[in-house]
């Protein structure tokens, strides 16, 4: 285990403790932003589960376990992991190639991950924020494929289906550029959302 450093922020320490290397200022800032964006989002499935369990005066660990149980379902959690896996299946990263890929999936009624939201109708404000940071990270790491492909997919889905990216879509590329293993995407979401769950349970009680 790598011990945290007192001279690093919470976000920078988490990344430092993953690999033992101090992250750049940009990566630290983006991870901090990601944690803020994920910390709370009203009465979704996992938060509702936390409040129900908390209302019984169950201990905080049971509350968090119930919330994670809801998040474990594919209709609520893990979308950013599946976004990255999906983007990697696109064989041709050109604009025309992405269009053909998207049209083929839509024709077969295959779900394209990271689009639409149960609450928002025209855009997800969290996506607007993380997309800008993903672009900056792409420039820093020298990416010329993943971010452009993500943007092309976003444009095609809006043009063809009027579907917009939700918070998961560009978080996938942002986390990838930060060197975070894909299997940690959802645990990091939990780490952040703990603050929101705790606040809701405190209010419930």
For each residue, the residues with C-beta under 8 A, 3 or more apart:
1: 17
2: 16 17 18 20
3: 17
4: 8 13 16 17
5: 8 13 16
6:
7:
8: 4 5 12 13 16 22 28
9: 12 13 28 32
10: 13 14 32 35
11: 14 15 28 29 31 32 35
12: 8 9 15 16 22 23 28 31
13: 4 5 8 9 10 16 17
14: 10 11 17 18 31 191
15: 11 12 18 19 23 27 28 31 178 180
16: 2 4 5 8 12 13 19 20 21 22 23
17: 1 2 3 4 13 14 20
18: 2 14 15 179 180 184
19: 15 16 179
20: 2 16 17
21: 16
22: 8 12 16
23: 12 15 16 27 28 31 178
24: 27 28 140
25: 28 29
26: 29 30 136 137 140
27: 15 23 24 30 31 137 140 177 178
28: 8 9 11 12 15 23 24 25 31 32
29: 11 25 26 32 33 133
30: 26 27 33 34 133 134 136 137 174 178
31: 11 12 14 15 23 27 28 34 35 178
32: 9 10 11 28 29 35 36
33: 29 30 36 37 129 130 133
34: 30 31 37 38 130 133 171 174 175 188 192
35: 10 11 31 32 38 39 188 191 192
36: 32 33 39 192
37: 33 34 126 129 130 167 171
38: 34 35 41 167 188 189 192 193
39: 35 36 192 193 195 196
40: 193 195 196 199
41: 38 44 47 193 196
42: 47 119
43: 47 48 51
44: 41 47 48 76
45: 48 49 70 71 73 75 76
46: 49 50 67 68 70 71 76 77 193 197
47: 41 42 43 44 50 51 67 193 196 197 200
48: 43 44 45 51 52 70
49: 45 46 52 53 66 67 69 70
50: 46 47 53 54 63 64 66 67 197 200 201
51: 43 47 48 54 55 200 201 204
52: 48 49 55 56 66
53: 49 50 56 58 62 63 66 67
54: 50 51 57 58 63 200 201 204 205
55: 51 52 204 205
56: 52 53
57: 54 205
58: 53 54 62 63 66
59: 62 63
60: 63 64 198 201
61: 64 65
62: 53 58 59 65 66
63: 50 53 54 58 59 60 66 67 197 201
64: 50 60 61 67 68 194 197
65: 61 62 68 69
66: 49 50 52 53 58 62 63 69 70
67: 46 47 49 50 53 63 64 70 71 193 197
68: 46 64 65 71 72 190
69: 49 65 66 72
70: 45 46 48 49 66 67 73 76 77
71: 45 46 67 68 76 77 78 186 189 190 193
72: 68 69 77
73: 45 70 76 77
74: 77 78
75: 45
76: 44 45 46 70 71 73
77: 46 70 71 72 73 74 186 189
78: 71 74 81 82 185 186
79: 82 83 113 114 166 168
80: 83 84 114 168 169 171 172 175 185 186 189
81: 78 84 85 172 182 183 185 186
82: 78 79 85 86 113
83: 79 80 86 87 113 114 168 169 171 172
84: 80 81 87 88 172 173 175 176 182 185
85: 81 82 88 89 182
86: 82 83 89 90 112 113 114
87: 83 84 90 146 149 150 153 172 173
88: 84 85
89: 85 86 101
90: 86 87 93 97 98 101 149 153
91: 97 101
92: 96 97 98 100 101
93: 90 97 98 145 148 149 152
94: 97 98
95: 98 99 152
96: 92 99 100
97: 90 91 92 93 94 100 101
98: 90 92 93 94 95 101 102 149 152 153 156
99: 95 96 102 103 152 156
100: 92 96 97 103 104
101: 89 90 91 92 97 98 104 105
102: 98 99 105 106 112 153 156 157 160
103: 99 100 106 107 160
104: 100 101 107 108
105: 101 102 108 110 111 112
106: 102 103 109 110 112 160 161
107: 103 104
108: 104 105
109: 106
110: 105 106
111: 105
112: 86 102 105 106 115 153 157 163
113: 79 82 83 86 168 169
114: 79 80 83 86 165 166 168 169 172
115: 112 157 161 163 164 165 166 169
116: 163 164 166
117: 120 124 164 166
118:
119: 42
120: 117 123 124 125 164 166
121:
122: 164
123: 120 127 128 164
124: 117 120 127 128 164 165 166 167
125: 120 128 129
126: 37 129 130 166 167
127: 123 124 130 131 164 165 166 167 169 170
128: 123 124 125 131 132
129: 33 37 125 126 132 133
130: 33 34 37 126 127 133 134 167 170 171 174
131: 127 128 134 135 165 170
132: 128 129 135 136
133: 29 30 33 34 129 130 136 137 174
134: 30 130 131 137 138 147 150 170 171 173 174 177
135: 131 132 138 139 147
136: 26 30 132 133 139 140
137: 26 27 30 133 134 140 141 143 173 174 177 178
138: 134 135 141 143 146 147 173 177
139: 135 136 142 143
140: 24 26 27 136 137 177
141: 137 138 177
142: 139
143: 137 138 139 146 147 173 177
144: 148
145: 93 148 149
146: 87 138 143 149 150 173 176 177
147: 134 135 138 143 150 151 173
148: 93 144 145 151 152
149: 87 90 93 98 145 146 152 153
150: 87 134 146 147 153 154 169 170 172 173
151: 147 148 154 155
152: 93 95 98 99 148 149 155 156
153: 87 90 98 102 112 149 150 156 157
154: 150 151 157 158 164 165 169
155: 151 152 158 159
156: 98 99 102 152 153 159 160
157: 102 112 115 153 154 160 161 163 164 165
158: 154 155 161 162 163 164
159: 155 156
160: 102 103 106 156 157
161: 106 115 157 158
162: 158
163: 112 115 116 157 158
164: 115 116 117 120 122 123 124 127 154 157 158
165: 114 115 124 127 131 154 157 169 170
166: 79 114 115 116 117 120 124 126 127 169
167: 37 38 124 126 127 130 170 171
168: 79 80 83 113 114 171 172
169: 80 83 113 114 115 127 150 154 165 166 172
170: 127 130 131 134 150 165 167 173 174
171: 34 37 80 83 130 134 167 168 174 175 185
172: 80 81 83 84 87 114 150 168 169 175 176 185
173: 84 87 134 137 138 143 146 147 150 170 176 177
174: 30 34 130 133 134 137 170 171 177 178
175: 34 80 84 171 172 178 180 182 184 185 188
176: 84 146 172 173 179 180 182
177: 27 134 137 138 140 141 143 146 173 174
178: 15 23 27 30 31 137 174 175
179: 18 19 176
180: 15 18 175 176 184 185 188
181: 184
182: 81 84 85 175 176 185
183: 81 186 187
184: 18 175 180 181 187 188
185: 78 80 81 84 171 172 175 180 182 188 189
186: 71 77 78 80 81 183 189 190
187: 183 184 190 191
188: 34 35 38 175 180 184 185 191 192
189: 38 71 77 80 185 186 192 193
190: 68 71 186 187 193 194
191: 14 35 187 188 194
192: 34 35 36 38 39 188 189 195
193: 38 39 40 41 46 47 67 71 189 190 196 197
194: 64 190 191 197 198
195: 39 40 192 198 199
196: 39 40 41 47 193 199 200
197: 46 47 50 63 64 67 193 194 200 201
198: 60 194 195 201 202
199: 40 195 196 202 203
200: 47 50 51 54 196 197 203 204
201: 50 51 54 60 63 197 198 204 205
202: 198 199 205
203: 199 200
204: 51 54 55 200 201
205: 54 55 57 201 202
